[in-house]
């Protein structure tokens, strides 16, 4: 029963990641004019950062005990799913045969990096939920 909570947290976080990241990109493309810095262009940067961190934080908060791994999986799967669903990954795989390995490596590294961002957010959510103080030596105060 304990792991089903983690699975629900990962699933909800992944869906939230795809929805929020797609919304950030759609907002930027719909409202911004090429070559013109507008309010929406400025707003898209913090919105994109929230789209990266908030789903991992949410998964870490919901899973209670496995915040870091939940956040990592949300970022890894969410980033890959968003790239595949929006078709942004397809442009990197439509290259000549000599660049396929580079394209696959880019895709995997991008997903892992997003996973690390979300893992940090999930770990911070787990620490906040545990309500224990954090010492510099890495151990919780008794």
C-alpha positions, 0 to 999 in steps of 0.5 A: 500500500505504501508503494501505491502512494508513490506510484500515484504521486509519480503518475500525477506528477508526470501528467502535471509536468506535461500539462504545465510544460506544454502550457508554458510553451503554448503561452510563449508561442501564442502571445509573443511576437518574433523579435519583440520582447513582451510581457509574455516573453518575460513571463515565460521564463519563470513559468518554464522554471515552475513547469520544471520544479513544481511537478517534482515537488508535488510528487515528492510531497505526495509520496511522503517517503520517496521524494527524491526518486519520485521527483527524478522519475517525474522529470525523466518521464515527463520530459521525455513524454512532453518531447515525444507528444509535442513532436519536439524530439522528432526533429532531432531524430530526422537527421542523417545516419551519422548523427543518430547517436548524437541525437539519441544521446542529446534526448537522454541527457535532456531527460536525465537533467530534467530528472535531476531538477525534479529530484531536487524539488522532490527531495525538498518537498520530502524534507519539508513534509518530514518537519525535521530540521536539517543540519549541515552534517546531513543528519536530522536533528533529534 
